[in-house]
Amino acid sequence: MPAKSLTEEDISRIVEMAWEDRTPFEAIEANYSLKEKDVICLMRQQLKKKRFNNWRARVSGRKTKHTALRSNKVTRAYCPTQYKQR
């Protein structure tokens, strides 16, 4: 895994993208050249065991995490209210 060339900022953003329901693994691969298995490995390294297990349970089988499985209705990578100023 090319994690050695990633900065702390990159790792932080990858973890954030991995947690987001609507961000597919393909988007992480396009931005950081990490395949799904590499993201899983990175998450295992970065998260405590319980948090990693929670994340794996959350993303396993989630259709929005894979571009090929997602509905045509999912056209953006985030919820409309996610980045609104409060």
N, C-alpha and C positions, 0 to 999 in steps of 0.2 A: 504494500500500500504506500502511495507517495505522500503520506502524512508528514514526513520529515520536511518536506518543502512548504508545508502550510504554516501560516503565521497563526498566532493565538486568535487574532481577529477572524481569520478564515475559519478556524475550528469552531469558534463561537457561532458564526453565521451558519455553518453547516449543521450544527446541533439545533439551532433555531429552526432552520428549514426542515430538518428531519422531524421535528415535533409538530410542525404545521400540517394540518390535515389535508389541505388542498395543494401542497407543494409536492409534486411527484419526484421520485428518485431520479428520473431522467433530467429534471431541471438541475439537480445537484451535480449530476454527471456532466451536463453541458457547461456549468459554471466552474466546477472544481476538478473535473476528470476523475471522479470517484464513482465506481460502480456501486450498486446496492450492497453487495457483500462488503465493500470497503467502508461504506457508511455504517453498516452494522458493526463492523470491527471498531471503527472510530467511536461510535456511541458506547460500545462495551468498555472502551478505555476511559472515556470521559465521564461516564455516569456511574453512580453507585449501583450496586447489584439490583436493589429493589426498583430504583428508577429505570434502569435498563430493562428489567422484566416488564415493568408497566408500559414502557415505550413499545417493546416488542409485541406485547399483547394488543396494544392500541393500533399499530400499523399492520399487523398480520391480517391479511385478507381485506384490507381497506382499499376499495376500488380507486379512490382518488389519489392514492400514492403511486399508481402506475398509469401512465398515459394511455396505454392500450386498453385498459379496463374501464377507464372513466367514461362517464356519460358525455355526449356532445353538449349537454347543457352546462357543463362545468367549463367556463371559458376564461377564468382568471385563477390566479394562485392564492388568493386570499379572500376572506370574507369582506363584504362591503363596509362593515363597521370597524374592521380591524385597525386601520391606520387613521381614524378620524381624531381630530383634536378634541379634547374634553375640557 
